[in-house]
Amino acid sequence: MAMKKPVHPGAIVRDDCLKPLALSISEGARRLGMQLTDSAEIYAEIYSSDEETMVWTDAGLSNWPE
């Protein structure tokens, strides 16, 4: 049985946070306190996210208004 490829964290943030809130990549990066180039690579699923980046992203997302 073939295993499914896990969903990249960038896809989750992009599809579940940025799109529903109608935020651009640059606005998402600003709110997370990240550099635009780093966040764009994460959302494009180019950047392999490490634990530090995911903790940083989680902290930024948990402070966003509902």
N, C-alpha and C positions, 0 to 999 in steps of 0.2 A: 504494500500500500504506500502510495506516494504521500509525503508530508507536505502540508501547505506552508507556503512562505509566510512568516509572521508579518503583520502590518507594521510599517515603519511609523515611529512616533510622529514624524513630521506630517504624515498623511492624516493622522488623528487630529493633531492641532489644526491643520489647515481645514479639514472637512468639518470638524465638530466645533471649532471655535471661531476661526477667521471668517469662513463663509456665512454662517448664521448671523454673525454680528456685523456683516458687511465691512470688515476691516481689511485694509490693504496689508501686504507683507511688511511694508515700512512702518505702519502704525502698530502692527503686532510686535515688531522688533522693538519699537520705542517703549511700548507698555511692558515688555518683558525685560527691558534693560539690556538688550543684545545688539550686537552690530548687525547692520542690514545684510551684509554679505553672509554672515554665519547663519542667520535665520532663513534667508532665501535658499541656501543650500540644504538646510534641514527640511523646509517645506517642500522642496523639489525632490527630496529623498536621495540627494547626492551625498550629503554629509552623513557619515556613520556616527550616530549620536552616542556619546559616552554617558556614564552615570552622572557626572557633574553637570552636563548640559541638561539632562532630564530633570534633575533636582531643581536647577535654576528655572527651567520652564514651568515645572509644577508650582513652584513658589510664586512665579509671576501670574499664572493662570488662577491660582486660588485667591488672589487679591482683586480679581476683576469683578465688577458688579454683575449681578445675575441678569 
